[in-house]
Amino acid sequence: MKPFPSAVRKSLLTAHVTFSLGWLGAVGAFLALAVTGLSTADAETARAAYVAMDVVGWAVIVPLGAATLISGVVQSFGTVWGLFRHYWVIAKLLITTLALVLLLVHMQPVGHLADAAARAALEGGELQGLRVQLVADAGAAIAALLTAAGLSVFKPRGVTRYGLRRRRMERASL
């Protein structure tokens, strides 16, 4: 496939980077809310944090994650990197897809905790395991998103068999 024109490629790259950074920032806010909910002694602050986490998750994090995945795939079709030519692109695709799937699964316990918090103040250790899990999951998500960002910057060497075949075909057609 022929690369996209420069203006289209740069626009897609801008969108992809914006969605990715937004996703990372929103997960950072989610982590801050999770830590606040876990560590605060004020029941009302904890309630507000858990209700806000559900809203931030569904209204911001999930859409940005989906937009990141879609924009990355679309962008790959118009660049020399391709979607399946280089191992670092495949790794980013897998990280992003897995992160999005885990996010969707993760949002169910977030909703459960938000519903419990909205009904009544969480007392002491109530749902403590779930509250700790939310902090750990958000931290893991940040690590995964930073890994994907690092792959984009450093682009480790390694061409797939498909990439080698495509390279040979392109050279033969010149």
Contact map, one row per residue, 1 for C-alpha under 8 A:
111000000000000000000000000000000000000000000000000000000000000000000000000011000000000000000000000000000000000000000000000000000000000000000000000000000000000000000000000000
111100000000000000000000000000000000000000000000000000000000000000000000000001000000000000000000000000000000000000000000000000000000000000000000000000000000000000000000000000
111110000000000000000000000000000000000000000000000000000000000000000000000011110000000000000000000000000000000000000000000000000000000000000000000000000000000000000000000000
011111011000000000000000000000000000000000000000000000000000000000000000000001100000000000000000000000000000000000000000000000000000000000000000000000000000000000000000000000
001111111000000000000000000000000000000000000000000000000000000000000000000000000000000000000000000000000000000000000000000000000000000000000000000000000000000000000000000000
000111111100000000000000000000000000000000000000000000000000000000000000000000000000000000000000000000000000000000000000000000000000000000000000000000000000000000000000000000
000011111110000000000000000000000000000000000000000000000000000000000000000000000000000000000000000000000000000000000000000000000000000000000000000000000000000000000000000000
000111111111000000000000000000000000000000000000000000000000000000000000000000000000000000000000000000000000000000000000000000000000000000000000000000000000000000000000000000
000111111111100000000000000000000000000000000000000000000000000000000000001001100000000000000000000000000000000000000000000000000000000000000000000000000000000000000000000000
000001111111110000000000000000000000000000000000000000000000000000000000000000000000000000000000000000000000000000000000000000000000000000000000000000000000000000000000000000
000000111111111000000000000000000000000000000000000000000000000000000000000000000000000000000000000000000000000000000000000000000000000000000000000000000000000000000000000000
000000011111111100000000000000000000000000000000000000000000000000000010011000000000000000000000000000000000000000000000000000000000000000000000000000000000000000000000000000
000000001111111110000000000000000000000000000000000000000000000000000000001000000000000000000000000000000000000000000000000000000000000000000000000000000000000000000000000000
000000000111111111000000000000000000000000000000000000000000000000000000000000000000000000000000000000000000000000000000000000000000000000000000000000000000000000000000000000
000000000011111111100000000000000000000000000000000000000000000000000010000000000000000000000000000000000000000000000000000000000000000000000000000000000000000000000000000000
000000000001111111110000000000000000000000000000000000000000000000110011001000000000000000000000000000000000000000000000000000000000000000000000000000000000000000000000000000
000000000000111111111000000000000000000000000000000000000000000000010000000000000000000000000000000000000000000000000000000000000000000000000000000000000000000000000000000000
000000000000011111111100000000000000000000000000000000000000000000000000000000000000000000000000000000000000000000000000000000000000000000000000000000000000000000000000000000
000000000000001111111110000000000000000000000000000000000000000110110000000000000000000000000000000000000000000000000000000000000000000000000000000000000000000000000000000000
000000000000000111111111000000000000000000000000000000000000000110010000000000000000000000000000000000000000000000000000000000000000000000000000000000000000000000000000000000
000000000000000011111111100000000000000000000000000000000000000000000000000000000000000000000000000000000000000000000000000000000000000000000000000000000000000000000000000000
000000000000000001111111110000000000000000000000000000000000000100000000000000000000000000000000000000000000000000000000000000000000000000000000000000000000000000000000000000
000000000000000000111111111000000000000000000000000000000001100110010000000000000000000000000000000000000000000000000000000000000000000000000000000000000000000000000000000000
000000000000000000011111111100000000000000000000000000000000000000000000000000000000000000000000000000000000000000000000000000000000000000000100110000000000000000000000000000
000000000000000000001111111110000000000000000000000000000000000000000000000000000000000000000000000000000000000000000000000000000000000000000000000000000000000000000000000000
000000000000000000000111111111000000000000000000000000010001100000000000000000000000000000000000000000000000000000000000000000000000000000000000000000000000000000000000000000
000000000000000000000011111111100000000000000000000000000000100000000000000000000000000000000000000000000000000000000000000000000000000001001100000000000000000000000000000000
000000000000000000000001111111110000000000000000000000000000000000000000000000000000000000000000000000000000000000000000000000000000000001000100000000000000000000000000000000
000000000000000000000000111111111000000000000000000000000000000000000000000000000000000000000000000000000000000000000000000000000000000000000000000000000000000000000000000000
000000000000000000000000011111111100000000000000000010011000000000000000000000000000000000000000000000000000000000000000000000000000000001000000000000000000000000000000000000
000000000000000000000000001111111110000000000000000000000000000000000000000000000000000000000000000000000000000000000000000000000000011001100000000000000000000000000000000000
000000000000000000000000000111111111000000000000000000000000000000000000000000000000000000000000000000000000000000000000000000000000000000000000000000000000000000000000000000
000000000000000000000000000011111111100000000000110110000000000000000000000000000000000000000000000000000000000000000000000000000000000000000000000000000000000000000000000000
000000000000000000000000000001111111110000000000110010000000000000000000000000000000000000000000000000000000000000000000000000000010011000000000000000000000000000000000000000
000000000000000000000000000000111111111000000000000000000000000000000000000000000000000000000000000000000000000000000000000000000000001000000000000000000000000000000000000000
000000000000000000000000000000011111111100001100100000000000000000000000000000000000000000000000000000000000000000000000000000000000000000000000000000000000000000000000000000
000000000000000000000000000000001111111100001110110000000000000000000000000000000000000000000000000000000000000000000000000000000010000000000000000000000000000000000000000000
000000000000000000000000000000000111111100000100000000000000000000000000000000000000000000000000000000000000000000000000000000010011000000000000000000000000000000000000000000
000000000000000000000000000000000011111110000000000000000000000000000000000000000000000000000000000000000000000000000000000000000000000000000000000000000000000000000000000000
000000000000000000000000000000000001111111101100000000000000000000000000000000000000000000000000000000000000000000000000000000000000000000000000000000000000000000000000000000
000000000000000000000000000000000000001111100100000000000000000000000000000000000000000000000000000000000000000000000000000000000000000000000000000000000000000000000000000000
000000000000000000000000000000000000000111111100000000000000000000000000000000000000000000000000000000000000000000000000000000000000000000000000000000000000000000000000000000
000000000000000000000000000000000000000111111110000000000000000000000000000000000000000000000000000000000000000000000000111000000000000000000000000000000000000000000000000000
000000000000000000000000000000000000000001111111000000000000000000000000000000000000000000000000000000000000000000000000100000000000000000000000000000000000000000000000000000
000000000000000000000000000000000001100101111111100000000000000000000000000000000000000000000000000000000000000000000000000000000000000000000000000000000000000000000000000000
000000000000000000000000000000000001110111111111110000000000000000000000000000000000000000000000000000000000000000001000110000000000000000000000000000000000000000000000000000
000000000000000000000000000000000000100000111111111000000000000000000000000000000000000000000000000000000000000001001101110000000000000000000000000000000000000000000000000000
000000000000000000000000000000000000000000011111111100000000000000000000000000000000000000000000000000000000000000001000000000000000000000000000000000000000000000000000000000
000000000000000000000000000000001101100000001111111110000000000000000000000000000000000000000000000000000000000000000000000000000000000000000000000000000000000000000000000000
000000000000000000000000000000001100100000000111111111000000000000000000000000000000000000000000000000000000010011001000000000000000000000000000000000000000000000000000000000
000000000000000000000000000000000000000000000011111111100000000000000000000000000000000000000000000000000000000011101100000000000000000000000000000000000000000000000000000000
000000000000000000000000000000001000000000000001111111110000000000000000000000000000000000000000000000000000000001000000000000000000000000000000000000000000000000000000000000
000000000000000000000000000001001100000000000000111111111000000000000000000000000000000000000000000000000000010001000000000000000000000000000000000000000000000000000000000000
000000000000000000000000000000000000000000000000011111111100000000000000000000000000000000000000000000000010011001000000000000000000000000000000000000000000000000000000000000
000000000000000000000000000000000000000000000000001111111111000000000000000000000000000000000000000000000000000000000000000000000000000000000000000000000000000000000000000000
000000000000000000000000010001000000000000000000000111111111100000000000000000000000000000000000000000000000000000000000000000000000000000000000000000000000000000000000000000
000000000000000000000000000001000000000000000000000011111111110000000000000000000000000000000000000000000010000000000000000000000000000000000000000000000000000000000000000000
000000000000000000000000000000000000000000000000000001111111111000000000000000000000000000000000000000000010000000000000000000000000000000000000000000000000000000000000000000
000000000000000000000000000000000000000000000000000000111111111000000000000000000000000000000000000000000000000000000000000000000000000000000000000000000000000000000000000000
000000000000000000000010010000000000000000000000000000111111111100000000000000000000000000000000000000000000000000000000000000000000000000000000000000000000000000000000000000
000000000000000000000010011000000000000000000000000000011111111110000000000000000000000000000000000000000000000000000000000000000000000000000000000000000000000000000000000000
000000000000000000000000000000000000000000000000000000001111111111000000000000000000000000000000000100110000000000000000000000000000000000000000000000000000000000000000000000
000000000000000000000000000000000000000000000000000000000111111111100000000000000000000000000000000000000000000000000000000000000000000000000000000000000000000000000000000000
000000000000000000110110000000000000000000000000000000000001111111110000000000000000000000000000000000000000000000000000000000000000000000000000000000000000000000000000000000
000000000000000000110010000000000000000000000000000000000000111111111000000000000000000000000001000100000000000000000000000000000000000000000000000000000000000000000000000000
000000000000000000000000000000000000000000000000000000000000011111111100000000000000000000000000000100000000000000000000000000000000000000000000000000000000000000000000000000
000000000000000100100000000000000000000000000000000000000000001111111110000000000000000000000000000000000000000000000000000000000000000000000000000000000000000000000000000000
000000000000000110110010000000000000000000000000000000000000000111111111000000000000000000000001000000000000000000000000000000000000000000000000000000000000000000000000000000
000000000000000000000000000000000000000000000000000000000000000011111111100000000000000000001001100000000000000000000000000000000000000000000000000000000000000000000000000000
000000000000000000000000000000000000000000000000000000000000000001111111110000000000000000000000000000000000000000000000000000000000000000000000000000000000000000000000000000
000000000001001100000000000000000000000000000000000000000000000000111111111000000000000000000000000000000000000000000000000000000000000000000000000000000000000000000000000000
000000000000000100000000000000000000000000000000000000000000000000011111111100000000000000001000000000000000000000000000000000000000000000000000000000000000000000000000000000
000000000000000000000000000000000000000000000000000000000000000000001111111110000010000000001000000000000000000000000000000000000000000000000000000000000000000000000000000000
000000000001000000000000000000000000000000000000000000000000000000000111111111000000000000000000000000000000000000000000000000000000000000000000000000000000000000000000000000
000000001001100100000000000000000000000000000000000000000000000000000011111111100000000000000000000000000000000000000000000000000000000000000000000000000000000000000000000000
000000000000000000000000000000000000000000000000000000000000000000000001111111111110000000000000000000000000000000000000000000000000000000000000000000000000000000000000000000
101000000000000000000000000000000000000000000000000000000000000000000000111111100110000000000000000000000000000000000000000000000000000000000000000000000000000000000000000000
111100001000000000000000000000000000000000000000000000000000000000000000011111110100000000000000000000000000000000000000000000000000000000000000000000000000000000000000000000
001100001000000000000000000000000000000000000000000000000000000000000000001111111100000000000000000000000000000000000000000000000000000000000000000000000000000000000000000000
001000000000000000000000000000000000000000000000000000000000000000000000000101111100000000000000000000000000000000000000000000000000000000000000000000000000000000000000000000
000000000000000000000000000000000000000000000000000000000000000000000000000100111110110010000000000000000000000000000000000000000000000000000000000000000000000000000000000000
000000000000000000000000000000000000000000000000000000000000000000000000000111111111110010000000000000000000000000000000000000000000000000000000000000000000000000000000000000
000000000000000000000000000000000000000000000000000000000000000000000000100110001111110011000000000000000000000000000000000000000000000000000000000000000000000000000000000000
000000000000000000000000000000000000000000000000000000000000000000000000000000000111111011000000000000000000000000000000000000000000000000000000000000000000000101100000000000
000000000000000000000000000000000000000000000000000000000000000000000000000000001111111010000000000000000000000000000000000000000000000000000000000000000000001111110100000000
000000000000000000000000000000000000000000000000000000000000000000000000000000001111111111000000000000000000000000000000000000000000000000000000000000000000111100100000000000
000000000000000000000000000000000000000000000000000000000000000000000000000000000001111111100000000000000000000000000000000000000000000000000000000000000001111100000000000000
000000000000000000000000000000000000000000000000000000000000000000000000000000000000011111110000000000000000000000000000000000000000000000000000000000110011110000000000000000
000000000000000000000000000000000000000000000000000000000000000000000000000000001111111111111000000000000000000000000000000000000000000000000000000000110000000000000000000000
000000000000000000000000000000000000000000000000000000000000000000000000000000000011011111111100000000000000000000000000000000000000000000000000000000000000000000000000000000
000000000000000000000000000000000000000000000000000000000000000000000000000000000000001111111110000000000000000000000000000000000000000000000000000100000000000000000000000000
000000000000000000000000000000000000000000000000000000000000000000000000000000000000000111111111000000000000000000000000000000000000000000000000000100110000000000000000000000
000000000000000000000000000000000000000000000000000000000000000000001001100000000000000011111111100000000000000000000000000000000000000000000000000000000000000000000000000000
000000000000000000000000000000000000000000000000000000000000000000000000000000000000000001111111110000000000000000000000000000000000000000000000000000000000000000000000000000
000000000000000000000000000000000000000000000000000000000000000000000000000000000000000000111111111000000000000000000000000000000000000000000001100100000000000000000000000000
000000000000000000000000000000000000000000000000000000000000000010011000000000000000000000011111111100000000000000000000000000000000000000000000100100000000000000000000000000
000000000000000000000000000000000000000000000000000000000000000000001000000000000000000000001111111110000000000000000000000000000000000000000000000000000000000000000000000000
000000000000000000000000000000000000000000000000000000000000000000000000000000000000000000000111111111000000000000000000000000000000000000000000000000000000000000000000000000
000000000000000000000000000000000000000000000000000000000000000000000000000000000000000000000011111111100000000000000000000000000000000000001001000000000000000000000000000000
000000000000000000000000000000000000000000000000000000000000010011000000000000000000000000000001111111110000000000000000000000000000000000000000000000000000000000000000000000
000000000000000000000000000000000000000000000000000000000000000000000000000000000000000000000000111111111000000000000000000000000000000000000000000000000000000000000000000000
000000000000000000000000000000000000000000000000000000000000000000000000000000000000000000000000011111111100000000000000000000000000000000000000000000000000000000000000000000
000000000000000000000000000000000000000000000000000000000000010000000000000000000000000000000000001111111110000000000000000000000000000000000000000000000000000000000000000000
000000000000000000000000000000000000000000000000000000000000010000000000000000000000000000000000000111111111000000000000000000000000000000000000000000000000000000000000000000
000000000000000000000000000000000000000000000000000000000000000000000000000000000000000000000000000011111111000000000000000000000000000000000000000000000000000000000000000000
000000000000000000000000000000000000000000000000000000000000000000000000000000000000000000000000000001111111110000000000000000000000000000000000000000000000000000000000000000
000000000000000000000000000000000000000000000000000001001100000000000000000000000000000000000000000000111111111000000000000000000000000000000000000000000000000000000000000000
000000000000000000000000000000000000000000000000000000000000000000000000000000000000000000000000000000011111111100000000000000000000000000000000000000000000000000000000000000
000000000000000000000000000000000000000000000000000000000000000000000000000000000000000000000000000000000111111110000000000000000100000000000000000000000000000000000000000000
000000000000000000000000000000000000000000000000010011000000000000000000000000000000000000000000000000000111111111000000000000000000010000000000000000000000000000000000000000
000000000000000000000000000000000000000000000000000001000000000000000000000000000000000000000000000000000011111111100000000000000000000000000000000000000000000000000000000000
000000000000000000000000000000000000000000000000000000000000000000000000000000000000000000000000000000000001111111110000000000000000000000000000000000000000000000000000000000
000000000000000000000000000000000000000000000000011000000000000000000000000000000000000000000000000000000000111111111000000000100110000000000000000000000000000000000000000000
000000000000000000000000000000000000000000000010011111000000000000000000000000000000000000000000000000000000011111111100000000000000000000000000000000000000000000000000000000
000000000000000000000000000000000000000000000000001000000000000000000000000000000000000000000000000000000000001111111110000000000000000000000000000000000000000000000000000000
000000000000000000000000000000000000000000000000000000000000000000000000000000000000000000000000000000000000000111111111110000000000000000000000000000000000000000000000000000
000000000000000000000000000000000000000000000111011000000000000000000000000000000000000000000000000000000000000011111111110000000000000000000000000000000000000000000000000000
000000000000000000000000000000000000000000000010001000000000000000000000000000000000000000000000000000000000000001111111100000000000000000000000000000000000000000000000000000
000000000000000000000000000000000000000000000000000000000000000000000000000000000000000000000000000000000000000000111111100000000000000000000000000000000000000000000000000000
000000000000000000000000000000000000000000000010000000000000000000000000000000000000000000000000000000000000000000011111110000000000000000000000000000000000000000000000000000
000000000000000000000000000000000000000000110110000000000000000000000000000000000000000000000000000000000000000000011111111000000000000000000000000000000000000000000000000000
000000000000000000000000000000000000000000100110000000000000000000000000000000000000000000000000000000000000000000011001111111100000000000000000000000000000000000000000000000
000000000000000000000000000000000000000000100000000000000000000000000000000000000000000000000000000000000000000000000000111111000000000000000000000000000000000000000000000000
000000000000000000000000000000000000000000000000000000000000000000000000000000000000000000000000000000000000000000000000011111000000000000000000000000000000000000000000000000
000000000000000000000000000000000000000000000000000000000000000000000000000000000000000000000000000000000000000000000000011111110000000000000000000000000000000000000000000000
000000000000000000000000000000000000000000000000000000000000000000000000000000000000000000000000000000000000000000000000011111110000000000000000000000000000000000000000000000
000000000000000000000000000000000000000000000000000000000000000000000000000000000000000000000000000000000000000010000000010011111110000000000000000000000000000000000000000000
000000000000000000000000000000000000010000000000000000000000000000000000000000000000000000000000000000000000000000000000000011111111000000000000000000000000000000000000000000
000000000000000000000000000000000000000000000000000000000000000000000000000000000000000000000000000000000000000000000000000000111111100000000000000000000000000000000000000000
000000000000000000000000000000000000000000000000000000000000000000000000000000000000000000000000000000000000100010000000000000111111110000000000000000000000000000000000000000
000000000000000000000000000000000100110000000000000000000000000000000000000000000000000000000000000000000000000010000000000000111111111000000000000000000000000000000000000000
000000000000000000000000000000000000010000000000000000000000000000000000000000000000000000000000000000000000000000000000000000011111111100000000000000000000000000000000000000
000000000000000000000000000000000000000000000000000000000000000000000000000000000000000000000000000000000000000000000000000000001111111110000000000000000000000000000000000000
000000000000000000000000000000100100000000000000000000000000000000000000000000000000000000000000000000000000010000000000000000000111111111000000000000000000000000000000000000
000000000000000000000000000000100110000000000000000000000000000000000000000000000000000000000000000000000000000000000000000000000011111111100000000000000000000000000000000000
000000000000000000000000000000000000000000000000000000000000000000000000000000000000000000000000000000000000000000000000000000000001111111110000000000000000000000000000000000
000000000000000000000000000000000000000000000000000000000000000000000000000000000000000000000000000000000000000000000000000000000000111111111000000000000000000000000000000000
000000000000000000000000001101100000000000000000000000000000000000000000000000000000000000000000000000000000000000000000000000000000011111111100000000000000000000000000000000
000000000000000000000000000000100000000000000000000000000000000000000000000000000000000000000000000000000000000000000000000000000000001111111110000000000000000000000000000000
000000000000000000000000000000000000000000000000000000000000000000000000000000000000000000000000000000000000000000000000000000000000000111111111000000000000000000000000000000
000000000000000000000000001000000000000000000000000000000000000000000000000000000000000000000000001000000000000000000000000000000000000011111111100000000000000000000000000000
000000000000000000000001001100000000000000000000000000000000000000000000000000000000000000000000000000000000000000000000000000000000000001111111110000000000000000000000000000
000000000000000000000000000000000000000000000000000000000000000000000000000000000000000000000000000000000000000000000000000000000000000000111111111000000000000000000000000000
000000000000000000000000000000000000000000000000000000000000000000000000000000000000000000000010001000000000000000000000000000000000000000011111111100000000000000000000000000
000000000000000000000001000000000000000000000000000000000000000000000000000000000000000000000011000000000000000000000000000000000000000000001111111110000000000000000000000000
000000000000000000000001000000000000000000000000000000000000000000000000000000000000000000000000000000000000000000000000000000000000000000000111111111000000000000000000000000
000000000000000000000000000000000000000000000000000000000000000000000000000000000000000000000000000000000000000000000000000000000000000000000011111111100000000000000000000000
000000000000000000000000000000000000000000000000000000000000000000000000000000000000000000110011000000000000000000000000000000000000000000000001111111110000000000000000000000
000000000000000000000000000000000000000000000000000000000000000000000000000000000000000000000000000000000000000000000000000000000000000000000000111111111000000000000000000000
000000000000000000000000000000000000000000000000000000000000000000000000000000000000000000000000000000000000000000000000000000000000000000000000011111111110000000000000000000
000000000000000000000000000000000000000000000000000000000000000000000000000000000000000110010000000000000000000000000000000000000000000000000000001111111111000000000000000000
000000000000000000000000000000000000000000000000000000000000000000000000000000000000000110010000000000000000000000000000000000000000000000000000000111111110000000000000000000
000000000000000000000000000000000000000000000000000000000000000000000000000000000000000000000000000000000000000000000000000000000000000000000000000011111110000000000000000000
000000000000000000000000000000000000000000000000000000000000000000000000000000000000000000000000000000000000000000000000000000000000000000000000000001111111000000000000000000
000000000000000000000000000000000000000000000000000000000000000000000000000000000000000100000000000000000000000000000000000000000000000000000000000001111111100000000000000000
000000000000000000000000000000000000000000000000000000000000000000000000000000000000001100000000000000000000000000000000000000000000000000000000000000100111110000000000000000
000000000000000000000000000000000000000000000000000000000000000000000000000000000000011100000000000000000000000000000000000000000000000000000000000000000011111000000000000000
000000000000000000000000000000000000000000000000000000000000000000000000000000000000011100000000000000000000000000000000000000000000000000000000000000000001111100000000000000
000000000000000000000000000000000000000000000000000000000000000000000000000000000000111000000000000000000000000000000000000000000000000000000000000000000000111111110000000000
000000000000000000000000000000000000000000000000000000000000000000000000000000000001111000000000000000000000000000000000000000000000000000000000000000000000011111110000000000
000000000000000000000000000000000000000000000000000000000000000000000000000000000000100000000000000000000000000000000000000000000000000000000000000000000000001111111000000000
000000000000000000000000000000000000000000000000000000000000000000000000000000000001100000000000000000000000000000000000000000000000000000000000000000000000001111111100000000
000000000000000000000000000000000000000000000000000000000000000000000000000000000001110000000000000000000000000000000000000000000000000000000000000000000000001111111110000000
000000000000000000000000000000000000000000000000000000000000000000000000000000000000100000000000000000000000000000000000000000000000000000000000000000000000001111111111000000
000000000000000000000000000000000000000000000000000000000000000000000000000000000000000000000000000000000000000000000000000000000000000000000000000000000000000011111111100000
000000000000000000000000000000000000000000000000000000000000000000000000000000000000100000000000000000000000000000000000000000000000000000000000000000000000000001111111110000
000000000000000000000000000000000000000000000000000000000000000000000000000000000000000000000000000000000000000000000000000000000000000000000000000000000000000000111111111000
000000000000000000000000000000000000000000000000000000000000000000000000000000000000000000000000000000000000000000000000000000000000000000000000000000000000000000011111111100
000000000000000000000000000000000000000000000000000000000000000000000000000000000000000000000000000000000000000000000000000000000000000000000000000000000000000000001111111110
000000000000000000000000000000000000000000000000000000000000000000000000000000000000000000000000000000000000000000000000000000000000000000000000000000000000000000000111111111
000000000000000000000000000000000000000000000000000000000000000000000000000000000000000000000000000000000000000000000000000000000000000000000000000000000000000000000011111111
000000000000000000000000000000000000000000000000000000000000000000000000000000000000000000000000000000000000000000000000000000000000000000000000000000000000000000000001111111
000000000000000000000000000000000000000000000000000000000000000000000000000000000000000000000000000000000000000000000000000000000000000000000000000000000000000000000000111111
000000000000000000000000000000000000000000000000000000000000000000000000000000000000000000000000000000000000000000000000000000000000000000000000000000000000000000000000011111
